Amino acid sequence: MTKKPLLLTLALAATLTTGLAGCTQGTSTPSPSPTADSHDVAEAEARENTCVDGFAWMTFGDGEDDEKTLPDGCDTVVVQGDGGTLTTGDARVVVVMGNDVTVHAGAVEQVDLEGDDNTVTHDGTHEVAVNTEGEGNTVTTG
């Protein structure tokens, strides 16, 4: 009498083990990862040289135009690269990271210059906070 329940238990255990083994695999198939499409690239390029959410990133060099405008200004304007002239409206902060860059701005509260021989001219009537690292950098009212 004990042989039937023991055989039945062993058969059930073997069936369950085989069934579970078929459900799991030792290797997994990798799922595709997202890649940048042309829409993503175009969107990233559209964010350069324009004010988005109070921040504008202006780039000079590497085949970029030597003269750019941001007529409506922006809260924070960051200029990166060497050479080039930017004309912008009012900006709370102007940051220049490069060399030989010229910025003509409306009213400005703060100018940060990193690099050499950069010139920022602003139309503001109040004193501007200036932080500079480098040589030959100037900030003037004009």
Contacts in CASP RR format, 6 or more apart in sequence:
PFRMAT RR
TARGET T0000
AUTHOR 0000-0000-0000
METHOD contacts of the structure
MODEL  1
MTKKPLLLTLALAATLTTGLAGCTQGTSTPSPSPTADSHDVAEAEARENT
CVDGFAWMTFGDGEDDEKTLPDGCDTVVVQGDGGTLTTGDARVVVVMGND
VTVHAGAVEQVDLEGDDNTVTHDGTHEVAVNTEGEGNTVTTG
47 57 0 8 1.000
48 57 0 8 1.000
48 58 0 8 1.000
48 59 0 8 1.000
49 56 0 8 1.000
49 57 0 8 1.000
49 58 0 8 1.000
49 59 0 8 1.000
49 68 0 8 1.000
49 70 0 8 1.000
50 56 0 8 1.000
50 70 0 8 1.000
51 70 0 8 1.000
51 72 0 8 1.000
51 73 0 8 1.000
51 74 0 8 1.000
51 75 0 8 1.000
51 77 0 8 1.000
54 74 0 8 1.000
54 75 0 8 1.000
54 76 0 8 1.000
55 74 0 8 1.000
55 75 0 8 1.000
55 76 0 8 1.000
55 78 0 8 1.000
56 70 0 8 1.000
56 73 0 8 1.000
56 74 0 8 1.000
56 76 0 8 1.000
56 77 0 8 1.000
56 78 0 8 1.000
56 88 0 8 1.000
57 78 0 8 1.000
57 80 0 8 1.000
58 68 0 8 1.000
58 70 0 8 1.000
58 77 0 8 1.000
58 78 0 8 1.000
58 79 0 8 1.000
58 80 0 8 1.000
58 86 0 8 1.000
59 79 0 8 1.000
59 80 0 8 1.000
59 81 0 8 1.000
60 66 0 8 1.000
60 68 0 8 1.000
60 79 0 8 1.000
60 80 0 8 1.000
60 81 0 8 1.000
60 82 0 8 1.000
60 83 0 8 1.000
60 84 0 8 1.000
60 86 0 8 1.000
60 101 0 8 1.000
61 81 0 8 1.000
61 82 0 8 1.000
61 83 0 8 1.000
61 84 0 8 1.000
66 83 0 8 1.000
66 84 0 8 1.000
66 85 0 8 1.000
67 84 0 8 1.000
67 85 0 8 1.000
67 86 0 8 1.000
67 87 0 8 1.000
68 84 0 8 1.000
68 85 0 8 1.000
68 86 0 8 1.000
68 87 0 8 1.000
69 86 0 8 1.000
69 87 0 8 1.000
69 88 0 8 1.000
70 77 0 8 1.000
70 86 0 8 1.000
70 87 0 8 1.000
70 88 0 8 1.000
70 89 0 8 1.000
71 87 0 8 1.000
71 88 0 8 1.000
71 89 0 8 1.000
72 89 0 8 1.000
73 88 0 8 1.000
73 89 0 8 1.000
73 90 0 8 1.000
73 91 0 8 1.000
73 105 0 8 1.000
73 106 0 8 1.000
74 88 0 8 1.000
74 91 0 8 1.000
75 91 0 8 1.000
75 92 0 8 1.000
75 93 0 8 1.000
76 91 0 8 1.000
76 92 0 8 1.000
76 93 0 8 1.000
76 95 0 8 1.000
77 86 0 8 1.000
77 88 0 8 1.000
77 91 0 8 1.000
77 93 0 8 1.000
77 94 0 8 1.000
77 95 0 8 1.000
77 103 0 8 1.000
77 105 0 8 1.000
78 95 0 8 1.000
78 97 0 8 1.000
79 86 0 8 1.000
79 94 0 8 1.000
79 95 0 8 1.000
79 96 0 8 1.000
79 97 0 8 1.000
79 98 0 8 1.000
79 101 0 8 1.000
79 103 0 8 1.000
80 97 0 8 1.000
80 98 0 8 1.000
81 97 0 8 1.000
81 98 0 8 1.000
81 99 0 8 1.000
81 101 0 8 1.000
82 98 0 8 1.000
82 99 0 8 1.000
82 100 0 8 1.000
82 101 0 8 1.000
83 98 0 8 1.000
83 99 0 8 1.000
83 100 0 8 1.000
83 101 0 8 1.000
83 102 0 8 1.000
84 100 0 8 1.000
84 101 0 8 1.000
84 102 0 8 1.000
85 101 0 8 1.000
85 102 0 8 1.000
85 103 0 8 1.000
85 104 0 8 1.000
86 101 0 8 1.000
86 102 0 8 1.000
86 103 0 8 1.000
86 104 0 8 1.000
87 103 0 8 1.000
87 104 0 8 1.000
87 105 0 8 1.000
88 94 0 8 1.000
88 103 0 8 1.000
88 104 0 8 1.000
88 105 0 8 1.000
88 106 0 8 1.000
89 105 0 8 1.000
89 106 0 8 1.000
90 105 0 8 1.000
90 106 0 8 1.000
90 107 0 8 1.000
90 108 0 8 1.000
91 105 0 8 1.000
91 106 0 8 1.000
91 107 0 8 1.000
91 108 0 8 1.000
92 108 0 8 1.000
92 109 0 8 1.000
92 110 0 8 1.000
93 108 0 8 1.000
93 109 0 8 1.000
93 110 0 8 1.000
93 111 0 8 1.000
93 112 0 8 1.000
94 103 0 8 1.000
94 105 0 8 1.000
94 108 0 8 1.000
94 110 0 8 1.000
94 111 0 8 1.000
94 112 0 8 1.000
94 120 0 8 1.000
94 122 0 8 1.000
95 111 0 8 1.000
95 112 0 8 1.000
95 113 0 8 1.000
95 114 0 8 1.000
96 103 0 8 1.000
96 111 0 8 1.000
96 112 0 8 1.000
96 113 0 8 1.000
96 114 0 8 1.000
96 115 0 8 1.000
96 118 0 8 1.000
96 120 0 8 1.000
96 137 0 8 1.000
97 114 0 8 1.000
97 115 0 8 1.000
98 114 0 8 1.000
98 115 0 8 1.000
98 116 0 8 1.000
98 118 0 8 1.000
99 115 0 8 1.000
99 116 0 8 1.000
99 117 0 8 1.000
99 118 0 8 1.000
100 116 0 8 1.000
100 117 0 8 1.000
100 118 0 8 1.000
101 118 0 8 1.000
101 119 0 8 1.000
102 118 0 8 1.000
102 119 0 8 1.000
102 120 0 8 1.000
102 121 0 8 1.000
103 118 0 8 1.000
103 119 0 8 1.000
103 120 0 8 1.000
103 121 0 8 1.000
104 121 0 8 1.000
104 122 0 8 1.000
105 120 0 8 1.000
105 121 0 8 1.000
105 122 0 8 1.000
105 123 0 8 1.000
106 122 0 8 1.000
106 123 0 8 1.000
106 124 0 8 1.000
107 122 0 8 1.000
107 123 0 8 1.000
107 124 0 8 1.000
107 125 0 8 1.000
107 126 0 8 1.000
108 120 0 8 1.000
108 122 0 8 1.000
108 124 0 8 1.000
108 128 0 8 1.000
109 126 0 8 1.000
109 128 0 8 1.000
109 129 0 8 1.000
110 128 0 8 1.000
110 129 0 8 1.000
110 130 0 8 1.000
110 131 0 8 1.000
111 120 0 8 1.000
111 122 0 8 1.000
111 128 0 8 1.000
111 129 0 8 1.000
111 130 0 8 1.000
111 131 0 8 1.000
111 132 0 8 1.000
111 139 0 8 1.000
112 130 0 8 1.000
112 131 0 8 1.000
112 132 0 8 1.000
113 120 0 8 1.000
113 130 0 8 1.000
113 131 0 8 1.000
113 132 0 8 1.000
113 133 0 8 1.000
113 134 0 8 1.000
113 137 0 8 1.000
113 139 0 8 1.000
114 132 0 8 1.000
114 133 0 8 1.000
114 134 0 8 1.000
115 133 0 8 1.000
115 134 0 8 1.000
115 137 0 8 1.000
116 134 0 8 1.000
116 135 0 8 1.000
116 136 0 8 1.000
116 137 0 8 1.000
117 135 0 8 1.000
117 136 0 8 1.000
117 137 0 8 1.000
118 136 0 8 1.000
118 137 0 8 1.000
118 138 0 8 1.000
119 137 0 8 1.000
119 138 0 8 1.000
119 139 0 8 1.000
119 140 0 8 1.000
120 138 0 8 1.000
120 139 0 8 1.000
120 140 0 8 1.000
121 139 0 8 1.000
121 140 0 8 1.000
121 141 0 8 1.000
121 142 0 8 1.000
122 128 0 8 1.000
122 139 0 8 1.000
122 140 0 8 1.000
122 141 0 8 1.000
122 142 0 8 1.000
123 141 0 8 1.000
123 142 0 8 1.000
124 141 0 8 1.000
125 141 0 8 1.000
128 139 0 8 1.000
130 139 0 8 1.000
132 139 0 8 1.000
END
